[in-house]
């Protein structure tokens, strides 16, 4: 089975972007704010997947 290059590239770029933004935002946001932001992002992605699975 051949690798899915677009998915791999998207995951790699997402990881690089998230790592960069996390390192930049860490000193500027309090821990609770960062936890809230990450929780909202995770909830949004989960809701998007649920909507796509139902539709």
N, C-alpha and C positions, 0 to 999 in steps of 0.2 A: 504494500500500500504506500503510495507516494505521500510525502509530507504536504500539509496545507501551508504553503509559503505565505499567503496573505494573512492567515490567522497567526502564524508565528511572528511575522513582522509586526502585526498590530499589537500582539502581546508584548513583544520586545520594546516597541516604542512606548507603550503604555507604562511598562515598568520603568523605563528610563525617565519618562516625564514625571511619573509619580515620585520616584526617588529624588529627582531634582527639586520638584516643588515641595516635597516634604522636608527636605534639608533646608530650603529657603524659608519656609513658613514656621518651622519649629521654634526658632528664637523669638519670633514675632507674635505667636499665638500662645495663650495659656493652654495648659494640658487639656482642660475641660473643653475649650473651644475646638481644639484639634480632634478630640474624641467625637465631639458632636458632628464636625464636618465629615469625618471618616464614616461615622454611622449613617449620616444622611446619604452619602454617596453609595454606600453598600445597600441601603434600603431602596434607593432609586434604581440601582442596577437590578436588584432582585425583583422589584415591581415591574420593570421593563421586560425581564425574562418571563415573568408570570403572564403578562398581557400578551406577549408574543406566542406563548405556549397555548393560550386559550383561543387565540384568533386565527 
